[in-house]
Amino acid sequence: MRKFHPPRSRFGLWLERNGISLMELSRKSGVSHATLSFLASGSSQRPSRLTERKLRPVLREYGVDTTDFWDLGL
């Protein structure tokens, strides 16, 4: 039986490749698990400014930035 793999965004693929769980990122950033799951899905949604502000310092700890995943029009 084939394993089902849901579509993933660049952010979701990065999480998988680096073994970072949504729970871990949620705990460190203060962003809800549901929001992170939505951003990691194949949707073309980008984070709100508040979510981006919470994620940016945590992602920088991993050597990446929010602009590596989303065009935020900054």
A tleap script that builds the chain and sets N, CA, C and O, in Angstrom:
source leaprc.protein.ff14SB
mol = sequence {
  NMET ARG LYS PHE HIE PRO PRO ARG SER ARG
  PHE GLY LEU TRP LEU GLU ARG ASN GLY ILE
  SER LEU MET GLU LEU SER ARG LYS SER GLY
  VAL SER HIE ALA THR LEU SER PHE LEU ALA
  SER GLY SER SER GLN ARG PRO SER ARG LEU
  THR GLU ARG LYS LEU ARG PRO VAL LEU ARG
  GLU TYR GLY VAL ASP THR THR ASP PHE TRP
  ASP LEU GLY CLEU
}
set mol.1.N position { 0.835 -1.169 0.000 }
set mol.1.CA position { 0.000 0.000 0.000 }
set mol.1.C position { 0.889 1.245 0.000 }
set mol.1.O position { 1.855 1.324 0.759 }
set mol.2.N position { 0.559 2.213 -0.855 }
set mol.2.CA position { 1.334 3.450 -0.941 }
set mol.2.C position { 0.964 4.405 0.178 }
set mol.2.O position { -0.200 4.525 0.560 }
set mol.3.N position { 1.960 5.065 0.683 }
set mol.3.CA position { 1.733 6.057 1.730 }
set mol.3.C position { 1.276 7.362 1.076 }
set mol.3.O position { 1.855 7.803 0.083 }
set mol.4.N position { 0.247 7.966 1.634 }
set mol.4.CA position { -0.280 9.229 1.114 }
set mol.4.C position { 0.575 10.387 1.604 }
set mol.4.O position { 0.831 10.512 2.802 }
set mol.5.N position { 1.014 11.230 0.687 }
set mol.5.CA position { 1.795 12.413 1.036 }
set mol.5.C position { 1.002 13.649 0.612 }
set mol.5.O position { 0.821 13.883 -0.583 }
set mol.6.N position { 0.531 14.433 1.566 }
set mol.6.CA position { -0.217 15.632 1.208 }
set mol.6.C position { 0.693 16.638 0.518 }
set mol.6.O position { 1.907 16.614 0.720 }
set mol.7.N position { 0.123 17.518 -0.290 }
set mol.7.CA position { 0.949 18.550 -0.922 }
set mol.7.C position { 1.594 19.429 0.146 }
set mol.7.O position { 0.995 19.687 1.190 }
set mol.8.N position { 2.806 19.883 -0.117 }
set mol.8.CA position { 3.542 20.695 0.848 }
set mol.8.C position { 4.046 21.969 0.191 }
set mol.8.O position { 4.381 21.982 -0.993 }
set mol.9.N position { 4.096 23.025 0.964 }
set mol.9.CA position { 4.699 24.279 0.513 }
set mol.9.C position { 6.211 24.172 0.694 }
set mol.9.O position { 6.710 23.186 1.237 }
set mol.10.N position { 6.931 25.184 0.238 }
set mol.10.CA position { 8.391 25.195 0.467 }
set mol.10.C position { 8.689 25.112 1.958 }
set mol.10.O position { 9.627 24.433 2.375 }
set mol.11.N position { 7.889 25.801 2.751 }
set mol.11.CA position { 8.034 25.778 4.202 }
set mol.11.C position { 7.814 24.361 4.742 }
set mol.11.O position { 8.593 23.880 5.566 }
set mol.12.N position { 6.765 23.703 4.282 }
set mol.12.CA position { 6.466 22.337 4.721 }
set mol.12.C position { 7.555 21.355 4.338 }
set mol.12.O position { 7.920 20.486 5.130 }
set mol.13.N position { 8.077 21.490 3.125 }
set mol.13.CA position { 9.164 20.610 2.677 }
set mol.13.C position { 10.421 20.839 3.521 }
set mol.13.O position { 11.116 19.886 3.870 }
set mol.14.N position { 10.710 22.097 3.846 }
set mol.14.CA position { 11.877 22.414 4.676 }
set mol.14.C position { 11.727 21.782 6.058 }
set mol.14.O position { 12.680 21.211 6.589 }
set mol.15.N position { 10.521 21.885 6.644 }
set mol.15.CA position { 10.280 21.268 7.952 }
set mol.15.C position { 10.555 19.772 7.898 }
set mol.15.O position { 11.240 19.230 8.765 }
set mol.16.N position { 10.018 19.107 6.876 }
set mol.16.CA position { 10.206 17.654 6.737 }
set mol.16.C position { 11.673 17.291 6.574 }
set mol.16.O position { 12.172 16.392 7.251 }
set mol.17.N position { 12.367 17.987 5.676 }
set mol.17.CA position { 13.778 17.684 5.409 }
set mol.17.C position { 14.662 17.876 6.633 }
set mol.17.O position { 15.677 17.196 6.785 }
set mol.18.N position { 14.275 18.805 7.507 }
set mol.18.CA position { 15.086 19.115 8.675 }
set mol.18.C position { 14.576 18.466 9.956 }
set mol.18.O position { 15.123 18.692 11.036 }
set mol.19.N position { 13.528 17.660 9.830 }
set mol.19.CA position { 13.009 16.933 10.988 }
set mol.19.C position { 12.454 17.831 12.084 }
set mol.19.O position { 12.546 17.506 13.268 }
set mol.20.N position { 11.884 18.952 11.691 }
set mol.20.CA position { 11.330 19.896 12.662 }
set mol.20.C position { 9.818 19.688 12.710 }
set mol.20.O position { 9.131 19.779 11.692 }
set mol.21.N position { 9.321 19.411 13.893 }
set mol.21.CA position { 7.880 19.172 14.034 }
set mol.21.C position { 7.126 20.491 14.182 }
set mol.21.O position { 7.671 21.494 14.642 }
set mol.22.N position { 5.858 20.457 13.777 }
set mol.22.CA position { 5.012 21.635 13.950 }
set mol.22.C position { 4.851 21.956 15.430 }
set mol.22.O position { 4.777 23.122 15.816 }
set mol.23.N position { 4.798 20.924 16.249 }
set mol.23.CA position { 4.644 21.113 17.688 }
set mol.23.C position { 5.849 21.876 18.255 }
set mol.23.O position { 5.686 22.803 19.048 }
set mol.24.N position { 7.041 21.483 17.847 }
set mol.24.CA position { 8.267 22.144 18.317 }
set mol.24.C position { 8.282 23.611 17.887 }
set mol.24.O position { 8.565 24.500 18.690 }
set mol.25.N position { 7.976 23.852 16.616 }
set mol.25.CA position { 7.987 25.215 16.099 }
set mol.25.C position { 6.895 26.056 16.748 }
set mol.25.O position { 7.098 27.240 17.016 }
set mol.26.N position { 5.750 25.457 16.998 }
set mol.26.CA position { 4.658 26.152 17.671 }
set mol.26.C position { 5.065 26.567 19.083 }
set mol.26.O position { 4.809 27.694 19.507 }
set mol.27.N position { 5.685 25.671 19.784 }
set mol.27.CA position { 6.116 25.940 21.161 }
set mol.27.C position { 7.159 27.064 21.191 }
set mol.27.O position { 7.097 27.942 22.051 }
set mol.28.N position { 8.100 27.039 20.271 }
set mol.28.CA position { 9.165 28.048 20.255 }
set mol.28.C position { 8.685 29.418 19.789 }
set mol.28.O position { 9.163 30.445 20.272 }
set mol.29.N position { 7.732 29.435 18.843 }
set mol.29.CA position { 7.328 30.696 18.224 }
set mol.29.C position { 6.071 31.316 18.818 }
set mol.29.O position { 5.869 32.526 18.721 }
set mol.30.N position { 5.229 30.495 19.431 }
set mol.30.CA position { 3.955 31.012 19.920 }
set mol.30.C position { 2.890 31.069 18.846 }
set mol.30.O position { 1.815 31.626 19.070 }
set mol.31.N position { 3.175 30.495 17.670 }
set mol.31.CA position { 2.205 30.417 16.580 }
set mol.31.C position { 1.462 29.098 16.740 }
set mol.31.O position { 2.075 28.073 17.036 }
set mol.32.N position { 0.143 29.118 16.547 }
set mol.32.CA position { -0.638 27.905 16.771 }
set mol.32.C position { -0.258 26.790 15.797 }
set mol.32.O position { 0.183 27.037 14.674 }
set mol.33.N position { -0.443 25.568 16.260 }
set mol.33.CA position { -0.184 24.383 15.445 }
set mol.33.C position { -1.032 24.434 14.173 }
set mol.33.O position { -0.550 24.099 13.091 }
set mol.34.N position { -2.288 24.851 14.302 }
set mol.34.CA position { -3.193 24.916 13.145 }
set mol.34.C position { -2.681 25.891 12.091 }
set mol.34.O position { -2.729 25.596 10.897 }
set mol.35.N position { -2.192 27.046 12.525 }
set mol.35.CA position { -1.655 28.031 11.581 }
set mol.35.C position { -0.418 27.495 10.885 }
set mol.35.O position { -0.276 27.646 9.672 }
set mol.36.N position { 0.472 26.877 11.630 }
set mol.36.CA position { 1.686 26.306 11.027 }
set mol.36.C position { 1.336 25.190 10.055 }
set mol.36.O position { 1.953 25.082 8.995 }
set mol.37.N position { 0.366 24.366 10.394 }
set mol.37.CA position { -0.071 23.289 9.518 }
set mol.37.C position { -0.608 23.862 8.209 }
set mol.37.O position { -0.311 23.343 7.133 }
set mol.38.N position { -1.391 24.923 8.300 }
set mol.38.CA position { -1.934 25.581 7.116 }
set mol.38.C position { -0.807 26.135 6.240 }
set mol.38.O position { -0.833 25.982 5.019 }
set mol.39.N position { 0.175 26.777 6.866 }
set mol.39.CA position { 1.295 27.348 6.113 }
set mol.39.C position { 2.176 26.263 5.492 }
set mol.39.O position { 2.785 26.484 4.445 }
set mol.40.N position { 2.244 25.096 6.128 }
set mol.40.CA position { 3.065 23.997 5.612 }
set mol.40.C position { 2.356 23.209 4.515 }
set mol.40.O position { 2.988 22.433 3.797 }
set mol.41.N position { 1.056 23.404 4.385 }
set mol.41.CA position { 0.304 22.684 3.352 }
set mol.41.C position { 0.629 23.276 1.986 }
set mol.41.O position { 1.382 24.244 1.886 }
set mol.42.N position { 0.080 22.711 0.973 }
set mol.42.CA position { 0.362 23.145 -0.389 }
set mol.42.C position { -0.309 24.438 -0.782 }
set mol.42.O position { -0.222 24.853 -1.938 }
set mol.43.N position { -0.977 25.083 0.153 }
set mol.43.CA position { -1.661 26.335 -0.176 }
set mol.43.C position { -0.649 27.427 -0.489 }
set mol.43.O position { 0.520 27.340 -0.114 }
set mol.44.N position { -1.112 28.436 -1.171 }
set mol.44.CA position { -0.217 29.542 -1.523 }
set mol.44.C position { -0.340 30.680 -0.514 }
set mol.44.O position { 0.124 31.793 -0.762 }
set mol.45.N position { -0.968 30.393 0.627 }
set mol.45.CA position { -1.131 31.406 1.659 }
set mol.45.C position { 0.210 31.826 2.238 }
set mol.45.O position { 1.146 31.032 2.336 }
set mol.46.N position { 0.276 33.075 2.612 }
set mol.46.CA position { 1.455 33.561 3.321 }
set mol.46.C position { 1.023 33.973 4.719 }
set mol.46.O position { -0.159 34.231 4.946 }
set mol.47.N position { 1.953 34.041 5.654 }
set mol.47.CA position { 1.590 34.363 7.033 }
set mol.47.C position { 1.180 35.823 7.191 }
set mol.47.O position { 1.597 36.689 6.421 }
set mol.48.N position { 0.361 36.077 8.199 }
set mol.48.CA position { 0.029 37.466 8.535 }
set mol.48.C position { 1.301 38.133 9.062 }
set mol.48.O position { 2.290 37.459 9.353 }
set mol.49.N position { 1.265 39.430 9.177 }
set mol.49.CA position { 2.449 40.147 9.691 }
set mol.49.C position { 2.778 39.720 11.110 }
set mol.49.O position { 3.948 39.578 11.463 }
set mol.50.N position { 1.752 39.514 11.924 }
set mol.50.CA position { 1.986 39.091 13.304 }
set mol.50.C position { 2.637 37.706 13.344 }
set mol.50.O position { 3.597 37.487 14.083 }
set mol.51.N position { 2.114 36.783 12.553 }
set mol.51.CA position { 2.684 35.430 12.496 }
set mol.51.C position { 4.117 35.483 11.982 }
set mol.51.O position { 4.994 34.797 12.507 }
set mol.52.N position { 4.352 36.283 10.972 }
set mol.52.CA position { 5.699 36.419 10.412 }
set mol.52.C position { 6.657 36.969 11.462 }
set mol.52.O position { 7.797 36.514 11.556 }
set mol.53.N position { 6.210 37.940 12.252 }
set mol.53.CA position { 7.062 38.511 13.306 }
set mol.53.C position { 7.401 37.484 14.383 }
set mol.53.O position { 8.490 37.518 14.957 }
set mol.54.N position { 6.475 36.580 14.655 }
set mol.54.CA position { 6.727 35.536 15.648 }
set mol.54.C position { 7.653 34.454 15.094 }
set mol.54.O position { 8.494 33.923 15.819 }
set mol.55.N position { 7.497 34.131 13.812 }
set mol.55.CA position { 8.293 33.060 13.206 }
set mol.55.C position { 9.724 33.480 12.889 }
set mol.55.O position { 10.652 32.680 13.012 }
set mol.56.N position { 9.900 34.726 12.482 }
set mol.56.CA position { 11.216 35.172 11.995 }
set mol.56.C position { 12.370 34.864 12.947 }
set mol.56.O position { 13.351 34.268 12.502 }
set mol.57.N position { 12.314 35.234 14.232 }
set mol.57.CA position { 13.471 34.951 15.101 }
set mol.57.C position { 13.719 33.456 15.306 }
set mol.57.O position { 14.866 33.032 15.448 }
set mol.58.N position { 12.661 32.666 15.321 }
set mol.58.CA position { 12.821 31.221 15.511 }
set mol.58.C position { 13.436 30.598 14.267 }
set mol.58.O position { 14.332 29.760 14.371 }
set mol.59.N position { 12.960 31.001 13.087 }
set mol.59.CA position { 13.529 30.460 11.849 }
set mol.59.C position { 14.985 30.866 11.693 }
set mol.59.O position { 15.788 30.097 11.165 }
set mol.60.N position { 15.332 32.051 12.139 }
set mol.60.CA position { 16.731 32.492 12.063 }
set mol.60.C position { 17.651 31.619 12.911 }
set mol.60.O position { 18.830 31.459 12.596 }
set mol.61.N position { 17.104 31.057 13.992 }
set mol.61.CA position { 17.893 30.113 14.798 }
set mol.61.C position { 18.288 28.891 13.968 }
set mol.61.O position { 19.307 28.255 14.237 }
set mol.62.N position { 17.485 28.571 12.970 }
set mol.62.CA position { 17.755 27.432 12.084 }
set mol.62.C position { 18.509 27.858 10.815 }
set mol.62.O position { 18.768 27.034 9.938 }
set mol.63.N position { 18.853 29.131 10.726 }
set mol.63.CA position { 19.636 29.611 9.591 }
set mol.63.C position { 18.830 29.964 8.355 }
set mol.63.O position { 19.384 30.051 7.260 }
set mol.64.N position { 17.523 30.169 8.515 }
set mol.64.CA position { 16.676 30.569 7.392 }
set mol.64.C position { 15.860 31.781 7.803 }
set mol.64.O position { 15.848 32.165 8.972 }
set mol.65.N position { 15.182 32.378 6.838 }
set mol.65.CA position { 14.355 33.550 7.091 }
set mol.65.C position { 12.976 33.323 6.480 }
set mol.65.O position { 12.812 32.472 5.606 }
set mol.66.N position { 12.000 34.073 6.933 }
set mol.66.CA position { 10.651 33.923 6.385 }
set mol.66.C position { 10.623 34.202 4.889 }
set mol.66.O position { 9.816 33.614 4.170 }
set mol.67.N position { 11.490 35.087 4.409 }
set mol.67.CA position { 11.512 35.405 2.982 }
set mol.67.C position { 12.045 34.248 2.139 }
set mol.67.O position { 11.925 34.277 0.914 }
set mol.68.N position { 12.628 33.239 2.769 }
set mol.68.CA position { 13.051 32.038 2.036 }
set mol.68.C position { 11.844 31.211 1.610 }
set mol.68.O position { 11.943 30.392 0.697 }
set mol.69.N position { 10.704 31.421 2.267 }
set mol.69.CA position { 9.509 30.630 2.007 }
set mol.69.C position { 8.359 31.406 1.399 }
set mol.69.O position { 7.587 30.853 0.615 }
set mol.70.N position { 8.231 32.677 1.746 }
set mol.70.CA position { 7.104 33.478 1.273 }
set mol.70.C position { 7.562 34.822 0.765 }
set mol.70.O position { 8.493 35.420 1.303 }
set mol.71.N position { 6.890 35.302 -0.295 }
set mol.71.CA position { 7.115 36.660 -0.789 }
set mol.71.C position { 6.238 37.562 0.058 }
set mol.71.O position { 5.024 37.613 -0.135 }
set mol.72.N position { 6.840 38.264 0.982 }
set mol.72.CA position { 6.074 39.065 1.938 }
set mol.72.C position { 5.914 40.508 1.510 }
set mol.72.O position { 5.257 41.286 2.202 }
set mol.73.N position { 6.495 40.878 0.392 }
set mol.73.CA position { 6.364 42.241 -0.094 }
set mol.73.C position { 6.857 43.281 0.893 }
set mol.73.O position { 6.258 44.346 1.042 }
set mol.74.N position { 7.962 42.961 1.571 }
set mol.74.CA position { 8.501 43.878 2.582 }
set mol.74.C position { 9.219 45.030 1.953 }
set mol.74.O position { 9.734 45.896 2.659 }
savepdb mol mol.pdb
quit
